Amino acid sequence: MGGSIQGTVISITEDGDAVTDIAVDRLDGVPTDDRVSIHCDGHVTSRIFPADHQQPEMTFLAIQGESGFLELLLVGDSASAFLGFRSGSEVTIKWS
């Protein structure tokens, strides 16, 4: 059964990662594989990775952040500068 979660970017880290208001515990039961997509400001990624992911440079990811919240990042670069994420940007998680 599918579902969705709505949230907002609440802060940008020094590295340019977007921290959302979607607490990691709200992700219980949400698939972490390709059945899930994360949308923000016209950009889409699939899967939710752990904080200790091993993805290559310049990959757009959603992670279960050490902050305790879902974070959107661009590996090795600033998601804020490169993708334009700002506080207040809407985030939607969808899954089937």
SVG drawing of the C-alpha trace seen along z (x, -y; Angstrom):
<svg xmlns="http://www.w3.org/2000/svg" viewBox="-2 -29 35 31">
<polyline fill="none" stroke="black" stroke-width="0.4" points="0.0,0.0 1.4,-3.4 1.6,-6.6 3.2,-10.0 4.7,-12.3 4.8,-16.1 7.5,-18.2 9.6,-21.3 13.3,-22.2 13.9,-23.8 17.6,-24.5 20.7,-24.3 23.9,-23.0 27.4,-24.5 28.0,-21.9 24.8,-22.9 22.7,-19.9 19.0,-20.5 17.6,-19.3 13.9,-18.7 11.2,-18.6 10.5,-15.0 11.7,-13.0 13.4,-9.7 10.9,-7.9 8.2,-9.0 9.9,-6.9 9.1,-3.6 7.3,-1.5 8.4,-3.6 10.4,-1.6 14.0,-2.6 14.4,-1.0 13.4,-2.2 9.7,-2.2 10.1,-5.5 10.8,-8.9 11.7,-12.2 10.7,-15.4 12.0,-18.9 12.0,-22.1 11.6,-20.1 14.4,-17.6 13.7,-13.9 15.7,-11.1 14.8,-7.6 15.6,-5.5 16.4,-6.7 19.9,-5.9 21.5,-5.6 23.8,-8.4 26.9,-6.2 26.1,-5.7 28.8,-4.9 27.4,-6.7 29.6,-8.5 30.3,-12.2 27.6,-14.5 24.8,-12.0 21.6,-13.6 20.5,-11.6 17.9,-11.5 19.4,-10.2 18.3,-9.3 20.5,-12.1 22.4,-12.0 20.3,-15.0 17.4,-12.7 15.6,-14.1 15.5,-13.3 18.3,-15.3 18.7,-16.0 22.3,-16.3 24.5,-16.3 27.5,-14.1 30.7,-16.2 29.0,-19.4 26.3,-21.9 22.7,-20.8 21.7,-24.3 24.0,-26.1 23.8,-23.5 20.1,-22.6 18.7,-25.8 17.3,-24.3 16.4,-26.9 14.6,-26.9 10.9,-26.7 11.3,-24.4 8.6,-21.8 9.5,-18.1 7.3,-15.2 8.1,-11.5 6.0,-9.1 6.0,-5.4 4.1,-2.5"/>
</svg>
